[in-house]
Amino acid sequence: MSTGYKIDNQEGAYFITLQLVSWVDLFSRQIYRDIVIDNLKFCIANKGLIVYAYVIMSNHIHLLVQSNSGQLSNTIRDFKSYTSKNFIQYIEQDNESRSEWLLKVFRQAALRHKRNSHYQVWTHEDHAMHVYSDKFVTQKVDYIHMNPVRAGLVHQPEDYIYSSACNYAGESAVLPEVEVLTPSVVIVK
């Protein structure tokens, strides 16, 4: 089912929300956040992904991204596919105390869509919103970085390690480097 939030301009910058099926709190565990981070780094290094801002919450991810290869949809599709396979592989290795329940949820989600064979981890919607102005960029970067604060996880956005907020605060990042945007930088294409 189409939601109207599609990546129409493959070279444009987009605010994207990637959500886990049934709002499963998979990212409450570090191993799954690390899989996301490692794949973001891979996409930056090998697929031309430009990450301007991100946050990994317990059951969804917000990204402000662009592709310098002009293939943003393909990169997001590959990111979701690869991370899904890695999540399932880890769960099936019986390293996860919730493995039976998680596999059941992901199996049931797959049954609702013809394009899945065994498991569906991510929803099919990416809720992609084209970035069209500096004001919109600022609004979305603030929204991304304030997510952990609104969730009561931290007092200051830069204190949340799984976010690009520390990059914007001028602190060194331990996770993927992002291209920090300033209000005068126009990324609209």
C-alpha contacts under 8 A as a table, 3 or more apart, distances in Angstrom:
res1	aa1	res2	aa2	distance
2	S	5	Y	7.68
2	S	125	E	7.95
3	T	6	K	7.74
3	T	125	E	7.33
3	T	127	H	7.64
5	Y	125	E	7.82
5	Y	126	D	7.27
5	Y	127	H	4.99
5	Y	128	A	4.96
5	Y	129	M	6.16
6	K	126	D	7.51
6	K	127	H	7.00
6	K	128	A	5.45
6	K	129	M	7.35
7	I	10	Q	6.41
7	I	14	Y	7.61
7	I	72	L	7.59
7	I	73	S	6.45
7	I	128	A	6.07
7	I	129	M	7.63
7	I	130	H	7.34
9	N	12	G	5.19
9	N	189	K	7.99
10	Q	67	S	7.12
10	Q	70	G	4.91
10	Q	71	Q	5.40
10	Q	72	L	5.29
10	Q	73	S	6.78
11	E	66	Q	6.55
11	E	67	S	5.81
11	E	68	N	6.71
11	E	69	S	7.47
11	E	70	G	4.56
11	E	71	Q	7.10
11	E	72	L	7.04
11	E	189	K	6.77
12	G	66	Q	5.96
12	G	67	S	7.42
12	G	130	H	6.91
12	G	131	V	7.37
12	G	187	I	7.67
12	G	188	V	6.33
12	G	189	K	5.00
13	A	64	L	6.99
13	A	65	V	5.52
13	A	66	Q	4.40
13	A	67	S	7.59
13	A	130	H	6.08
13	A	131	V	5.44
13	A	187	I	6.56
13	A	188	V	6.41
13	A	189	K	7.22
14	Y	63	L	7.83
14	Y	64	L	5.59
14	Y	65	V	5.48
14	Y	66	Q	6.35
14	Y	128	A	6.00
14	Y	129	M	5.37
14	Y	130	H	4.54
14	Y	131	V	5.26
15	F	62	H	7.20
15	F	63	L	5.67
15	F	64	L	4.44
15	F	65	V	6.59
15	F	127	H	7.97
15	F	128	A	5.67
15	F	129	M	5.11
15	F	130	H	6.48
15	F	131	V	6.68
15	F	140	K	7.05
16	I	62	H	5.72
16	I	63	L	5.13
16	I	64	L	6.30
16	I	65	V	7.61
16	I	126	D	5.82
16	I	127	H	5.64
16	I	128	A	4.49
16	I	129	M	6.44
17	T	60	H	6.90
17	T	61	I	5.64
17	T	62	H	4.57
17	T	63	L	6.43
17	T	126	D	5.42
17	T	127	H	5.50
17	T	128	A	6.81
18	L	60	H	5.52
18	L	61	I	5.14
18	L	62	H	6.51
18	L	122	W	7.00
18	L	123	T	7.31
18	L	125	E	7.37
18	L	126	D	5.28
18	L	127	H	7.41
19	Q	23	W	6.87
19	Q	59	N	6.27
19	Q	60	H	4.30
19	Q	61	I	6.51
19	Q	122	W	5.79
19	Q	123	T	5.80
19	Q	125	E	7.93
19	Q	126	D	7.55
20	L	23	W	5.27
20	L	24	V	5.93
20	L	25	D	8.00
20	L	26	L	7.93
20	L	59	N	5.61
20	L	60	H	5.93
20	L	121	V	5.77
20	L	122	W	4.38
20	L	123	T	5.80
21	V	24	V	6.25
21	V	105	V	7.97
21	V	106	F	7.28
21	V	109	A	6.90
21	V	120	Q	7.28
21	V	121	V	5.74
21	V	122	W	5.37
21	V	123	T	5.24
22	S	105	V	7.59
23	W	59	N	5.40
23	W	60	H	7.56
24	V	58	S	7.86
24	V	59	N	5.57
25	D	28	S	5.72
25	D	58	S	4.87
25	D	59	N	4.63
26	L	29	R	6.40
26	L	32	Y	6.73
26	L	58	S	6.17
26	L	59	N	6.01
27	F	30	Q	6.67
27	F	31	I	7.98
27	F	32	Y	5.55
27	F	33	R	5.48
27	F	56	I	7.43
27	F	57	M	6.59
27	F	58	S	4.36
27	F	59	N	5.97
28	S	33	R	7.97
28	S	57	M	7.88
28	S	58	S	4.99
28	S	59	N	7.88
29	R	32	Y	5.97
29	R	33	R	6.83
30	Q	33	R	5.06
30	Q	34	D	6.02
31	I	34	D	5.10
31	I	35	I	6.33
32	Y	35	I	5.02
32	Y	36	V	6.43
32	Y	87	F	6.59
33	R	36	V	5.11
33	R	37	I	6.23
33	R	56	I	7.13
33	R	162	Y	7.82
34	D	37	I	4.94
34	D	38	D	5.97
35	I	38	D	5.20
35	I	39	N	6.18
35	I	83	T	6.52
35	I	86	N	7.23
35	I	87	F	7.68
36	V	39	N	5.23
36	V	40	L	6.11
36	V	83	T	6.46
37	I	40	L	5.04
37	I	41	K	6.22
37	I	175	L	6.84
37	I	176	P	6.87
38	D	41	K	5.15
38	D	42	F	6.26
39	N	42	F	4.85
39	N	43	C	6.10
39	N	79	F	6.66
39	N	82	Y	7.78
39	N	83	T	7.05
40	L	43	C	5.10
40	L	44	I	6.15
40	L	79	F	7.57
40	L	176	P	7.20
41	K	44	I	5.09
41	K	45	A	6.15
41	K	176	P	5.81
42	F	45	A	5.14
42	F	46	N	5.74
42	F	47	K	7.39
43	C	46	N	5.26
43	C	47	K	4.71
43	C	48	G	6.50
43	C	49	L	5.52
43	C	75	T	7.16
43	C	79	F	7.44
44	I	47	K	5.97
44	I	48	G	5.49
44	I	49	L	4.50
44	I	50	I	6.09
44	I	51	V	7.47
45	A	48	G	6.59
45	A	49	L	7.58
46	N	49	L	7.93
47	K	67	S	7.93
47	K	69	S	7.15
47	K	75	T	6.67
48	G	67	S	5.47
48	G	68	N	5.08
48	G	69	S	5.39
49	L	65	V	6.97
49	L	66	Q	6.02
49	L	67	S	4.66
49	L	68	N	6.47
49	L	69	S	7.74
49	L	72	L	7.41
49	L	75	T	7.35
50	I	65	V	5.51
50	I	66	Q	5.07
50	I	67	S	5.71
50	I	68	N	6.97
50	I	178	V	7.40
50	I	179	E	7.16
51	V	54	Y	7.26
51	V	63	L	7.18
51	V	64	L	6.15
51	V	65	V	4.61
51	V	66	Q	6.69
51	V	177	E	8.00
51	V	178	V	5.23
51	V	179	E	6.25
52	Y	63	L	7.62
52	Y	64	L	5.35
52	Y	65	V	5.71
52	Y	178	V	5.22
52	Y	179	E	4.88
52	Y	180	V	5.77
52	Y	181	L	6.64
53	A	63	L	5.73
53	A	64	L	5.02
53	A	65	V	7.20
53	A	141	V	6.21
53	A	144	I	7.15
53	A	145	H	8.00
53	A	163	S	7.51
53	A	164	S	5.41
53	A	165	A	7.67
53	A	178	V	6.51
53	A	179	E	7.76
53	A	180	V	7.51
54	Y	61	I	7.19
54	Y	62	H	5.43
54	Y	63	L	4.40
54	Y	64	L	6.33
54	Y	144	I	6.35
54	Y	145	H	7.55
54	Y	162	Y	7.99
54	Y	163	S	5.42
54	Y	164	S	5.48
55	V	61	I	5.73
55	V	62	H	5.41
55	V	63	L	6.80
55	V	144	I	6.03
55	V	145	H	6.71
55	V	147	N	7.62
55	V	162	Y	5.78
55	V	163	S	4.17
55	V	164	S	6.61
56	I	59	N	7.94
56	I	60	H	6.37
56	I	61	I	4.61
56	I	62	H	6.76
56	I	162	Y	5.58
56	I	163	S	6.45
57	M	60	H	5.37
57	M	61	I	5.89
57	M	147	N	7.75
57	M	148	P	7.21
57	M	162	Y	7.92
62	H	144	I	6.18
63	L	144	I	7.54
64	L	140	K	7.63
64	L	141	V	7.40
66	Q	72	L	6.53
67	S	70	G	5.34
67	S	71	Q	6.11
67	S	72	L	5.13
68	N	71	Q	7.81
69	S	72	L	7.65
71	Q	74	N	5.41
71	Q	75	T	6.24
72	L	75	T	5.08
72	L	76	I	6.16
73	S	76	I	5.25
73	S	77	R	6.08
74	N	77	R	5.00
74	N	78	D	6.05
75	T	78	D	5.10
75	T	79	F	6.01
76	I	79	F	4.97
76	I	80	K	6.17
77	R	80	K	5.28
77	R	81	S	6.14
78	D	81	S	5.03
78	D	82	Y	5.95
79	F	82	Y	5.36
79	F	83	T	6.06
80	K	83	T	5.34
80	K	84	S	5.94
80	K	122	W	6.90
81	S	84	S	5.19
81	S	85	K	6.32
82	Y	85	K	5.25
82	Y	86	N	6.33
83	T	86	N	5.05
83	T	87	F	6.05
84	S	87	F	5.11
84	S	88	I	6.18
84	S	120	Q	7.68
84	S	121	V	5.83
84	S	122	W	7.39
85	K	88	I	5.26
85	K	89	Q	6.03
86	N	89	Q	5.02
86	N	90	Y	6.15
87	F	90	Y	5.28
87	F	91	I	6.21
88	I	91	I	5.00
88	I	92	E	5.96
88	I	103	L	7.67
89	Q	92	E	5.18
89	Q	93	Q	6.27
90	Y	93	Q	5.26
90	Y	94	D	7.25
90	Y	95	N	6.57
90	Y	96	E	7.45
91	I	94	D	5.69
91	I	95	N	6.13
91	I	96	E	5.41
91	I	99	S	5.40
91	I	102	L	7.86
91	I	103	L	7.66
92	E	95	N	7.48
92	E	96	E	7.95
92	E	99	S	6.87
93	Q	96	E	7.76
94	D	97	S	7.42
94	D	99	S	6.59
95	N	99	S	7.82
96	E	99	S	5.12
98	R	101	W	5.51
98	R	102	L	5.97
99	S	102	L	5.13
99	S	103	L	5.97
100	E	103	L	5.42
100	E	104	K	6.22
101	W	104	K	5.12
101	W	105	V	6.27
102	L	105	V	5.17
102	L	106	F	6.19
103	L	106	F	5.11
103	L	107	R	5.88
103	L	119	Y	7.54
104	K	107	R	5.04
104	K	108	Q	6.05
105	V	108	Q	5.23
105	V	109	A	6.22
106	F	109	A	5.11
106	F	110	A	6.28
106	F	119	Y	4.91
106	F	120	Q	5.01
106	F	121	V	5.61
107	R	110	A	5.11
107	R	111	L	6.47
107	R	118	H	5.94
107	R	119	Y	4.63
107	R	120	Q	6.54
108	Q	111	L	5.19
108	Q	112	R	6.90
108	Q	119	Y	7.67
109	A	112	R	5.49
109	A	113	H	7.27
109	A	119	Y	6.94
109	A	120	Q	5.59
109	A	121	V	7.75
110	A	113	H	5.55
110	A	114	K	7.62
110	A	115	R	7.98
110	A	116	N	5.21
110	A	117	S	6.67
110	A	118	H	6.09
110	A	119	Y	4.97
110	A	120	Q	4.74
111	L	114	K	7.19
111	L	116	N	7.32
111	L	118	H	7.88
113	H	116	N	5.97
114	K	117	S	7.62
116	N	119	Y	6.45
116	N	120	Q	6.42
120	Q	123	T	7.41
123	T	126	D	7.60
131	V	136	F	6.42
131	V	137	V	6.42
131	V	187	I	7.85
131	V	188	V	6.19
132	Y	136	F	6.58
132	Y	137	V	7.77
132	Y	188	V	5.48
132	Y	189	K	7.92
133	S	136	F	5.16
133	S	137	V	6.30
133	S	186	V	7.27
133	S	188	V	6.60
134	D	137	V	4.98
134	D	138	T	6.19
134	D	183	P	5.75
134	D	184	S	7.19
134	D	185	V	7.37
134	D	186	V	6.28
135	K	138	T	5.20
135	K	139	Q	6.13
135	K	183	P	7.61
136	F	139	Q	5.00
136	F	140	K	6.12
137	V	140	K	5.27
137	V	141	V	6.07
137	V	183	P	7.84
138	T	141	V	5.22
138	T	142	D	6.10
138	T	183	P	6.80
139	Q	142	D	5.28
139	Q	143	Y	6.11
140	K	143	Y	4.84
140	K	144	I	6.02
141	V	144	I	5.13
141	V	145	H	6.18
142	D	145	H	5.19
142	D	146	M	5.92
143	Y	146	M	5.26
143	Y	147	N	6.31
144	I	147	N	5.60
145	H	148	P	7.01
145	H	149	V	7.89
145	H	157	P	5.54
145	H	158	E	7.82
145	H	163	S	6.72
145	H	164	S	7.14
145	H	165	A	5.49
146	M	149	V	5.09
146	M	150	R	6.08
146	M	157	P	5.76
147	N	150	R	5.21
147	N	151	A	6.16
147	N	157	P	8.00
148	P	151	A	4.94
148	P	152	G	6.26
148	P	153	L	5.27
148	P	154	V	6.12
148	P	157	P	6.71
148	P	160	Y	6.81
149	V	152	G	5.12
149	V	153	L	5.83
149	V	154	V	5.18
149	V	155	H	5.70
149	V	156	Q	6.44
149	V	157	P	6.10
150	R	153	L	7.70
152	G	155	H	7.23
153	L	160	Y	7.67
154	V	157	P	6.77
154	V	159	D	6.28
154	V	160	Y	6.36
155	H	159	D	7.39
156	Q	159	D	5.53
156	Q	160	Y	7.58
157	P	160	Y	5.83
157	P	165	A	5.73
157	P	166	C	7.53
158	E	161	I	7.30
158	E	163	S	7.62
158	E	164	S	7.70
158	E	165	A	4.66
158	E	166	C	4.34
158	E	167	N	7.95
158	E	169	A	6.53
159	D	165	A	7.95
159	D	166	C	7.20
160	Y	163	S	6.05
160	Y	165	A	7.54
160	Y	166	C	7.91
161	I	164	S	7.91
161	I	166	C	7.69
161	I	174	V	7.84
161	I	175	L	7.80
162	Y	175	L	7.36
163	S	166	C	7.18
164	S	167	N	5.29
164	S	168	Y	6.75
164	S	173	A	7.62
164	S	177	E	7.86
164	S	178	V	6.90
165	A	168	Y	5.13
165	A	169	A	6.22
166	C	169	A	4.87
166	C	170	G	6.29
166	C	171	E	5.13
166	C	172	S	6.78
166	C	173	A	6.22
167	N	170	G	5.27
167	N	171	E	5.60
167	N	172	S	6.42
167	N	173	A	5.97
167	N	177	E	7.48
167	N	178	V	7.10
167	N	180	V	6.87
168	Y	171	E	7.46
168	Y	180	V	6.21
173	A	176	P	7.14
173	A	177	E	6.54
174	V	177	E	7.97
181	L	185	V	6.09
182	T	185	V	5.39
183	P	186	V	7.63
